[in-house]
């Protein structure tokens, strides 16, 4: 299997790594290496991350997201 990043995704990854590197270059390198390792692994073992590996959303309930009608107006900071 060959994995190809879409151009917007590649730009986003570059931007994320650059942003992290502003404050912590070693952390940026670690994040980059982690992503590269995961994508390499996915290319070698494409069935290692199937949809079936994640439980259905209904089995992991979370509080409902607030809607505009349920949110009160708050001052902008």
C-alpha positions in Angstrom: 0.0 0.0 0.0 1.3 3.5 -0.8 0.2 6.4 1.4 0.2 9.8 -0.1 -0.6 13.0 1.8 -3.0 15.4 0.1 -1.3 18.7 -0.5 -3.4 20.5 2.1 -2.6 17.8 4.7 1.1 18.1 3.9 1.0 21.9 4.3 -0.9 21.5 7.6 1.7 19.1 8.9 4.5 21.5 7.9 2.7 24.3 9.7 2.1 22.3 12.8 5.7 21.2 13.0 7.0 24.7 12.4 4.6 26.1 15.1 5.8 23.5 17.7 9.5 24.2 16.7 9.1 27.9 17.6 9.0 27.0 21.3 10.5 23.4 21.4 12.5 22.1 18.4 13.1 18.7 20.0 9.4 18.3 20.6 8.7 19.2 17.0 11.1 16.6 15.8 9.5 14.0 18.0 6.0 14.8 16.8 7.3 14.6 13.2 9.0 11.3 13.7 5.9 9.9 15.5 3.7 10.8 12.5 6.3 9.4 10.0 6.6 6.2 11.9 2.9 5.7 12.1 2.4 6.4 8.4 5.3 4.0 7.5 3.7 1.3 9.7 0.3 1.9 8.0 1.9 1.4 4.6 3.5 -1.8 5.7 0.5 -3.1 7.6 -2.6 -1.5 6.0 -5.1 -3.6 8.0 -3.6 -2.6 11.3 -5.8 0.4 11.5 -9.2 -0.7 10.3 -12.5 1.0 11.2 -13.3 -2.2 13.2 -10.5 -1.4 15.5 -12.4 1.5 16.9 -15.6 1.0 18.9 -18.8 2.6 17.4 -19.4 6.1 18.6 -22.6 5.1 20.4 -20.5 2.9 22.7 -18.5 5.9 23.9 -21.1 8.4 25.1 -20.0 12.0 25.5 -21.9 15.0 26.7 -23.8 16.7 24.0 -22.2 19.6 22.2 -23.6 23.0 23.1 -25.7 24.5 20.4 -26.1 28.2 19.7 -29.6 28.1 21.2 -28.3 26.6 24.4 -25.3 28.9 24.8 -25.6 32.2 26.6 -23.8 35.2 25.2 -20.4 35.8 26.8 -18.1 38.7 26.4 -15.2 38.3 24.0 -11.8 38.4 25.7 
